[in-house]
């Protein structure tokens, strides 16, 4: 065991000592790779492949990509009701009169809205928090849209609040914090059934499991007793 660890360490130090930074023949190429590699899950080598691929494409295709990203960054809105990403002041979900506005599903971000919508099992509205309470990352309740959610509950426009945050310590902390904030207003609070494995992010759950978790939701107080 010790011998194997020694071999691994020697190999690591060999790689470290012989590491050569990526060399570029063009400063423009280097800058493009540096920007691309800032995207999540994209390393320098992958960024280089993507940039070289774009370089081989017709100029109008690369220009279209650039313009689409610029327009998205400059013109995109956040729904004034649920904080979902939208092209207009009110997103398509909140503007749809066929949905139940008195049933609200609380999620972390837009990816969770998309994941739940793909199940076709939920016909209510959403409230996008924009993250989870995480002191380690410097994110407190004031950094999220919790205040506007509490105001909605106060106004008496919600009958049921569904907590659909990922089953992590941060997700459970956020659920509990919101629950204590709205407890005096005596509305029904539920949480998605734990068909989602503990520690899993909602966006990676398969549609069938996520759909069943929404349909088989349980009172939030029950989830507190089981933890």
Number of C-alpha atoms within 10 A of each C-alpha: 5 7 8 9 10 11 11 12 12 12 12 12 12 11 11 10 9 9 9 8 6 9 8 12 7 8 10 10 14 17 12 15 22 15 11 18 18 12 10 7 8 13 14 16 12 14 20 21 12 16 16 14 11 15 13 9 10 9 10 9 12 15 12 11 12 11 12 11 11 12 11 11 10 8 10 14 17 16 21 14 18 22 21 24 19 16 14 13 15 19 19 14 19 19 14 14 9 10 14 15 19 15 18 24 26 23 25 23 19 17 15 22 22 11 18 22 15 15 16 11 16 18 16 18 22 25 25 25 25 16 19 25 23 15 10 8 8 8 13 14 17 9 14 18 17 20 14 15 22 15 12 14 21 15 9 11 13 18 15 18 25 24 28 26 27 26 19 15 14 18 22 19 16 23 23 15 14 17 18 9 14 18 12 9 12 11 15 15 20 22 23 25 21 18 16 19 13 11 12 13 16 21 18 13 18 14 17 13 14 25 22 17 19 23 12 14 18 18 16 20 14 11 15 10 7 6 6
